[in-house]
Amino acid sequence: MLQINENSNSISFENLSLIITKSVLLSFQEKTGDVFEPVRSRIRKQKKRIINSGPDYLLFSLLDVVIDNYIYILSILGDKIENLEDILIQNQDKSIIDSINTHKKELNYLRKNILPAREMLVNLTKIDSDFISSKSHIHYKELQNNINHAVEISDSYREILSDQLNIYHTTVSAKLNDIMKFLTVFSVVFIPLTFIAGIYGTNFTFLPELQYKYSYFIMLGVMVIITVLMLLYFKKKKWF
């Protein structure tokens, strides 16, 4: 039996044992609090179905509440996971990874407790017992469908978390590629400029261009023209 603390958002579990006889249903719990108040409320209000039916229907009612609580807790966790996707689109902060990993641990924790319950219900629907009437089998089939639905929900949220992790890594890689692309373009643009500056920075005595009055401005103009042409070429190729 799983329970969620609304204040701390923490999930706790306890082992629940139910013993059914022809006229009595015994329940053993580890803690005082539980999720069975809706069933008690139906009994207090003298609802005909639960009052007139036997222990097998009461067993169904208790298990139904437990499984509904599985789905309720999964829905709360699912809201967090879906909200995380909206945050992921707007911001790729490293804290997102921590949140994804935390939710994966919570989901695995839930699955670890839900799967044995599903196995128990499968066995319960197969056994031929005098304590469970044939007309109640349809109710236990319903329980099996509900818990299968809970497992499917957990599987879908696991896939969503994996997709979110992939989106995060893809987005970060794309940003890194953009940065590397910019730095590469920046470096390539400066290679010919460095080459020109290197030639005219040599210590040879005879460099004809050095004697010309406008050589410096011509060199700067050539550098600017080369830079502009290279940037236009890169833009045409859509490299940045």
Secondary structure, DSSP 8 states (H G I E B T S, - for coil): -EEEETTTTEEEE---EEEE-SS-EEEE-SSS--S-HHHHHHHHTT-HHHHHS-HHHHHHHHHHHHHHHHHHHHHHHHHHHHHHHHHHHH---THHHHHHHHHHHHHHHHHHHHHHHHHHHHHHHH---TTS-GGGHHHHHHHHHHHHHHHHHHHHHHHHHHHHHHHHHHHHHHHHHHHHHHHHHHHHHHHHHHHHHHHTTS--S--GGGGSTTHHHHHHHHHHHHHHHHHHHHHHTT--
